[in-house]
């Protein structure tokens, strides 16, 4: 069997254990930085992936994440942030992680080799026609992840495959292949290192672009943030203040009128009533830019309707 690039020997591996500690750390860092270079060629595919995912969510479908081991953790980390950052309901972004929650506390290798677990997870989350599944695997050959991809595709879902081995089984099976060719690890085969770093950055890029396409980012602000703790309540007020050009007290008052939602609060702070803000956002498909432009064009006339 041909050795996978992720299992090959890194030039810094020989004698690693005997080197000065700071030298070792520098070489590990250098390898991480080198792994990131693999993401640059993937940008066109990541843009396509973000558009596919945004379209599915706009249609009320799911964007699921799937993986096992370290790759599964990268998928999980991205998926869990989508609700808080972009206000995307968690039921629309399920995570299929080999072994489930128990494997998060004690990761065992056997679960990634069990296709039956994959089929059970797909059935539980009811993945089907119109959904998108982002499958992540360093080797591109993980049995659990391949089973998710195959069964979800048969059910009518679109498969986005992210792997660190070119021409691997996952990439060949996917509707859209995202190659992150990170090569060997300093600790041979430890794909929690360079491979996982590249995966996490690629997923960050994909989900941020998806959030922008959904209208949940404006001027770099997370305008669909779910403010469910003191830090985020303060952030929401600062976002409203900045985008509306109003003081923080006016921003907090607008948020109160808008039920804590940032987008309508920005419009209320700009002069709209809550009902007008809701209608403007409905007309724009929830995108803040056109609504701000509409208010700027009509000004105080909004209050005379």
C-alpha positions in Angstrom: 0.0 0.0 0.0 1.3 3.4 -0.9 2.2 5.5 2.2 -0.1 8.4 2.7 1.7 11.8 2.7 0.3 12.5 6.2 2.1 9.4 7.4 5.5 10.1 5.7 8.6 11.4 7.5 9.1 15.1 8.0 12.6 16.5 7.4 12.7 17.7 11.0 11.6 14.4 12.5 15.0 12.6 12.7 16.7 13.5 16.0 13.7 15.6 17.2 13.8 14.1 20.7 17.4 15.2 21.2 17.3 18.8 20.2 17.1 21.9 22.4 13.6 22.6 23.5 13.3 26.0 21.9 14.7 24.6 18.6 12.0 21.9 18.7 9.3 24.5 19.4 10.5 26.6 16.5 10.5 23.7 14.1 7.0 22.7 15.2 5.8 26.3 14.6 7.6 26.4 11.3 5.7 23.3 10.2 2.4 24.7 11.3 3.0 27.9 9.3 4.0 25.8 6.3 0.8 23.8 6.6 -1.2 27.0 6.3 0.2 27.6 2.8 -1.9 24.6 1.7 -5.1 26.7 2.2 -4.3 29.4 -0.4 -4.9 27.2 -3.4 -8.2 26.0 -1.9 -9.7 29.5 -1.8 -11.8 29.1 -5.1 -13.2 25.8 -3.8 -13.9 27.4 -0.3 -15.9 30.2 -2.0 -18.0 27.6 -3.9 -18.5 25.7 -0.7 -19.6 28.8 1.2 -22.1 29.6 -1.5 -23.5 26.0 -1.5 -23.9 26.2 2.3 -25.5 29.6 2.4 -28.0 28.6 -0.3 -29.0 25.5 1.7 -29.5 27.5 4.9 -31.5 30.2 3.1 -33.7 27.4 1.8 -34.3 26.1 5.3 -32.1 23.1 4.8 -29.2 21.8 6.9 -25.5 22.2 6.7 -24.1 19.3 8.6 -20.5 18.8 9.7 -19.0 15.3 9.8 -15.7 13.8 11.0 -13.8 11.6 13.4 -10.9 12.1 15.7 -8.9 15.4 15.3 -10.6 16.2 12.0 -14.0 15.7 13.7 -12.9 18.1 16.5 -12.1 20.8 13.9 -15.5 20.3 12.3 -17.2 20.4 15.7 -15.4 23.6 16.7 -16.6 25.4 13.7 -20.1 24.2 13.8 -20.6 25.1 17.5 -19.7 28.7 16.9 -22.3 29.3 14.2 -25.2 29.9 16.5 -23.5 32.5 18.7 -21.6 34.3 15.9 -24.2 34.3 13.1 -27.4 33.4 14.9 -27.9 30.2 12.8 -30.2 27.7 14.6 -28.2 24.7 15.9 -30.8 22.3 14.4 -29.7 23.6 11.0 -26.0 22.8 11.6 -25.9 19.3 13.2 -22.5 17.6 13.9 -21.9 14.0 13.1 -18.9 13.1 15.3 -17.7 9.5 15.4 -18.5 8.1 18.8 -20.8 11.0 19.8 -20.4 13.1 23.0 -18.7 10.2 24.9 -15.8 10.3 22.4 -15.2 14.0 23.3 -14.1 13.0 26.8 -12.2 9.9 25.8 -11.3 9.7 22.2 -11.1 6.1 21.0 -9.9 5.1 17.5 -12.3 2.2 17.0 -15.4 4.4 16.4 -13.9 6.0 13.3 -13.8 2.5 11.7 -17.5 1.8 12.2 -19.8 2.7 9.2 -22.9 1.6 11.2 -22.3 4.6 13.5 -22.3 6.9 10.6 -25.6 5.5 9.2 -27.2 5.8 12.7 -26.0 9.4 13.0 -27.3 10.3 9.5 -30.7 8.8 10.4 -30.9 10.7 13.7 -30.2 14.0 12.1 -32.5 13.3 9.1 -30.0 14.4 6.5 -31.5 14.4 3.0 -32.4 16.2 -0.2 -31.1 19.8 -0.4 -28.9 19.5 2.6 -25.1 20.0 2.5 -22.6 17.9 4.5 -19.1 19.1 5.1 -17.0 16.0 5.6 -13.5 16.4 7.1 -10.8 13.8 7.2 -7.0 14.2 7.2 -6.3 11.0 5.3 -9.5 11.2 3.3 -10.0 7.5 4.0 -11.7 7.4 7.4 -14.4 4.8 7.3 -16.9 6.7 9.4 -16.6 9.9 7.3 -16.7 8.0 4.0 -19.8 6.2 5.1 -21.5 9.5 6.0 -20.5 11.0 2.6 -21.8 8.0 0.6 -25.1 7.6 2.5 -25.8 11.4 2.6 -25.1 11.6 -1.1 -27.5 8.8 -1.8 -30.1 10.6 0.3 -29.8 13.7 -2.0 -27.3 15.8 0.0 -24.4 17.7 -1.5 -21.1 16.5 -0.2 -18.2 18.9 0.5 -15.0 16.9 1.2 -12.1 18.4 3.0 -8.9 16.3 3.2 -5.2 16.6 3.4 -4.3 13.8 0.9 -4.9 14.6 -2.8 -6.9 12.1 -4.7 -8.0 10.4 -1.5 -11.3 8.5 -1.4 -13.3 11.3 0.3 -12.2 13.9 -2.2 -13.0 11.5 -5.1 -16.5 10.8 -3.6 -17.3 14.5 -2.8 -19.4 16.8 -5.0 -16.9 19.5 -4.1 -13.3 18.6 -3.1 -11.2 20.9 -1.0 -7.6 19.7 -1.0 -5.3 20.9 1.9 -2.1 19.2 0.9 -0.2 19.7 4.2 2.2 16.8 3.8 4.2 15.0 6.6 3.9 16.0 10.3 6.9 16.7 12.5 5.5 13.9 14.8 4.8 11.4 12.1 1.1 10.7 11.5 0.0 13.2 14.2 -2.6 15.0 12.0 -3.8 17.0 15.0 -0.9 19.3 14.1 -0.4 20.7 10.6 -3.3 19.0 9.0 -5.8 20.0 11.7 -4.4 23.6 11.7 -5.1 23.9 8.0 -8.5 22.3 8.4 -9.5 24.8 11.1 -8.4 27.8 9.1 -10.2 26.6 6.0 -13.4 26.0 8.0 -13.0 29.5 9.6 -12.8 30.9 6.1 -15.8 28.9 4.8 -18.1 29.8 7.7 -17.2 33.5 7.7 -17.9 33.7 4.0 -21.1 31.8 4.5 -22.1 34.3 7.3 -21.4 37.2 5.0 -23.5 35.6 2.2 -26.4 35.1 4.6 -26.3 38.8 5.5 -25.0 38.2 9.1 -21.9 40.3 8.8 -21.8 44.0 8.0 -18.6 46.1 8.0 -17.0 43.2 9.9 -19.6 43.3 12.6 -21.6 40.1 13.6 -25.0 41.7 13.1 -26.9 38.5 13.8 -25.1 37.8 17.1 -27.1 36.0 19.8 -26.4 38.1 22.8 -26.9 35.6 25.6 -24.2 36.7 28.1 -23.0 40.0 29.5 -20.1 40.2 27.1 -22.2 39.7 24.0 -24.9 42.1 25.3 -22.2 44.8 25.5 -20.9 43.8 22.1 -24.4 44.1 20.6 -24.8 47.6 22.0 -21.4 48.7 20.6 -22.3 47.3 17.2 -25.6 49.2 17.1 -23.9 52.3 18.3 -21.2 52.1 15.6 -23.4 51.2 12.7 -26.2 53.7 13.6 -23.8 56.5 14.5 -25.5 56.9 17.9 -24.4 57.0 21.5 -24.3 53.8 23.6 -27.4 54.7 25.6 -29.4 55.2 22.4 -28.1 51.9 21.1 -29.2 50.1 24.3 -32.6 51.7 24.0 -32.9 50.6 20.4 -31.9 47.1 21.3 -34.6 47.0 24.0 -37.2 48.0 21.4 -35.9 45.4 19.0 -36.0 42.6 21.5 -32.2 42.4 21.6 -31.8 41.7 17.9 -29.0 43.8 16.4 -30.2 44.3 12.8 -33.5 45.8 13.6 -31.9 47.7 16.5 -29.6 49.4 14.1 -32.5 50.6 12.0 -34.5 51.7 15.1 -31.5 53.7 16.2 -31.4 55.3 12.7 -35.0 56.4 13.0 -37.2 53.6 12.0 -40.0 52.2 14.2 -39.7 48.5 15.2 -42.4 47.6 12.7 -40.7 49.5 9.9 -37.4 47.9 10.7 -39.0 44.5 10.6 -40.5 45.2 7.2 -37.4 46.7 5.7 -35.4 43.6 6.8 -38.1 41.3 5.4 -37.9 43.2 2.0 -34.1 42.8 1.9 -34.0 39.2 2.9 -32.5 40.0 6.2 -29.5 41.9 4.7 -28.7 45.1 6.6 -27.0 47.1 3.8 -30.0 47.8 1.7 -32.1 48.7 4.7 -29.6 51.2 5.9 -29.5 52.7 2.4 -33.3 52.9 2.4 -33.4 54.8 5.7 -30.7 57.2 4.5 -32.8 57.9 1.4 -36.1 58.5 3.2 -34.7 59.9 6.5 -37.3 61.2 9.0 -40.1 60.5 6.5 -40.2 57.0 8.1 -41.9 58.4 11.2 -44.7 59.9 9.1 -46.0 56.6 7.7 
